[in-house]
């Protein structure tokens, strides 16, 4: 089996990555904005920028990890299951899985409460998501909507990638020097 | 080959990590000096009001009492704030919160004042070590790092730890703030969607895999932070650290232990120690309180007292060891807290706008080198007094930036006219004048509490702490002329400390 032939095209990978970036960076930026008024009470801009830089680098690693999983799925699964509509299925999978993670994360509202029920049901929910993703890729309308959305989302890469690279440099600078 | 038990392993790793940390400064080992060592032992959230040493009905602190038999016991000592950041910063800088400005949750000491701290003041003649299980003082250690030879990581001596910030040793404060207080923050949805969630699931799994039969209520945990510990391990670790420090004498060791801070999880030996008929004095709920029910507060107070008794037993063990090793003969040992704890007026804990005595009346016991008799001091004192007193007692140069005075017996005199303060201002910007805050002023046996910036209007309370230990009889309306004197003094003080921030506004 020629693995390289199973790799999605770079343009398609970028589209799926853009959706992942939108979800992962968006979540952190929302939380960052929620904390910002408090930090402005006692941190200076340099310290806040430090927190932002670490967060951006962390988001970069998270998003690449998720992308790796999706590309691996495209390479390893039968073509008809996933790779044939990589952008649509990759975008749908990213949206649904990350939305599930957002829901679970938002359940951690106190130190004491642990959302055992939803976590116990997660494997079943993931199977349902896999089935939905498969069919979303087969239906012409949903496939086109997802492809359009992923394509539009690429604009965010022009913002997040430079920010992440600059953040990475800042973090390395802070840790090494 | 004999097997190592988990506790033996922990002790060994604790001792080895302590040795490894100290070995980094081996070239700088100091010759044995005549200067005394200083050990500051801070028990987080330990109110003097629940210690039998200070007259509490439950026998919570027999070992603290044993230690006090050869120490100076300050009976009217107050913290300068009602939670960790301001309370600890005042202890470490000898200044009030309106000066150091660390009065927000996880706040920092004002940059221009970072050099005004106890470690800088003691100078490099001393080997200076800091350890805090609570992450908040670690932010200060990050600010003081150039004046500290050793910072022992917060998660040392713990059974389970997942403190991510410690991986960033060269940028510790930002590491803690970004990862442990933001991306992986417990008690709220983690800001990191993938790693944060993974961290949460892993921590839960580790917690579930580590039940401890000695702790029926679960292992004590350092608050929001992923640090689970056994008290005996922590005290063993502290003792091992002090043993290692003996080779670097003189040393200044600041050791800030989480217990008896919530969650109050005592071992099974102590968990039902106080099955008695004790009931707190019932007080009306405060308008700025949480409106918790009286019986719940009583039950929680019992858990707290049991945890204190547990801490006291461990403290007794460590003091016996230090006594045996002769450490008490060449060291000042300071036992205190950063703030108190409330179980009254609808408030549990200390994250509150209130400044009643359970929240600010804290223990202060100082044993001088070779001291053999107990001395009791009833003059009001404050956490800001500890720094100048220790400098004076150890013969270090005095500093002119502290707002404290020398403690009686240790160089200071009784001054009934002196006013001391406690400040709560977590809802006020650190860069702005204090306009939303609670300020308590203690003068002689009187205490004024001023609430400013709260609805519906600013208000004052005055209590005579000598005749009204429980602060139930507000003298403000009944003694207007005396109240006015105190009010004028407090407002004048507030005006003067606010002045620099009004100018810049």
Interface residues (C-beta under 8 A of the other chain):
Chain A: X23 X24 X27 X28 X31 X32 X35 X38 X40 X41 X42 X43 X44 X47 X50 X51 X54 X55 X58 X59 X61 X62 X65 X66 X98 X101 X102 X104 X105 X106 X107 X108 X109 X110 X111 X114 X119 X174 X175 X176
Chain B: X101 X102 X104 X105 X106 X107 X108 X111 X168 X170 X171 X174 X175 X177 X178 X179 X182 X183 X186 X187 X188 X189 X190 X191 X192 X193 X194 X195 X196 X197 X200 X201 X204 X224 X428 X429 X430 X431
